[in-house]
Amino acid sequence: MNQDNTSAAEVISVRDLTKRFGSFTAVDHISFSVARGEIFGFLGANGAGKTTAMRMLCGLSFPTSGSGTVAGFDIVSQSEQIKRRIGYMSQRFSLYADLSVEQNLRLFATIYGMSASDIRSATARLFRELEMESVRSTPVRDLPVGWKQKLAFAAATIHRPDVVFLDEPTGGVDPITRRRFWELIYKASSEGMTVFVTTHYLDEAEYCNRVSIMVDGRIKALDSPAELKRRYGASTMDEVFRIVASDATRSE
């Protein structure tokens, strides 16, 4: 994909997005766009500003300056509309351990404002597609990590959002489980869902259509993995990241 996705298919678009906390600039005039169905990797070392940027895109924090839209809605004036059109999944999965698999799905569907009939059809679809029927009534606390991860993704996308934000969703899981999770990501992308993902696993950046790398609040590199490796004379995205972030001054 081209770096400049200026088209009607844009699902995320930000221009000069900036967030300051007093004299500290966490996000410093970043600009980029993401197309419908794109898997967009958002990388950066701890303290680079990627979490702050993601919170603004999700309507959870307002920018100090700059502009942006997500799913066609303004991130400043229409944050509530954005929240209904996106999904969010974190490394901690945000599931309710004492509730069953089905109860978790129904709870999240209700939070996203789905009707009772839509909830019934959506849960039936997910149990079938994700082969989760056998654990339908199982409390989440009794699930293996891989199943919890699958369930968290299902809960974040049950309402078929325009964009799903994945904040280090594969942290702490084994390589086989990570690979299976990326199969879910590819399926969602093939169905037109935009996937915005942060990860500490640089090999996962290879799975993205495009990757941005934030350093000290700014986007220092943005392109396809193949083009970034060519540009920096690197054989892996890990090498690219080390080169681009070599002059970083911030850390958490």
HELIX and SHEET records of a PDB file:
HELIX    1   1 LYS A   50  LEU A   57  1                                   8    
HELIX    2   2 SER A   79  ARG A   85  1                                   7    
HELIX    3   3 VAL A  101  ILE A  111  1                                  11    
HELIX    4   4 ALA A  116  GLU A  129  1                                  14    
HELIX    5   5 GLU A  133  VAL A  135  5                                   3    
HELIX    6   6 VAL A  140  ASP A  142  5                                   3    
HELIX    7   7 VAL A  145  THR A  157  1                                  13    
HELIX    8   8 PRO A  175  SER A  190  1                                  16    
HELIX    9   9 LEU A  202  TYR A  207  5                                   6    
HELIX   10  10 PRO A  225  TYR A  232  1                                   8    
HELIX   11  11 MET A  237  VAL A  244  1                                   8    
SHEET    1   A 4 PHE A  24  ALA A  35  0                                        
SHEET    2   A 4 GLU A  10  PHE A  21 -1                                        
SHEET    3   A 4 SER A  65  VAL A  70 -1                                        
SHEET    4   A 4 PHE A  73  ASP A  74 -1                                        
SHEET    1   B 6 ILE A  86  SER A  90  0                                        
SHEET    2   B 6 VAL A 163  ASP A 167  1                                        
SHEET    3   B 6 THR A 194  THR A 198  1                                        
SHEET    4   B 6 ILE A  39  GLY A  44  1                                        
SHEET    5   B 6 ARG A 210  VAL A 215  1                                        
SHEET    6   B 6 ARG A 218  ASP A 223 -1                                        
END                                                                             
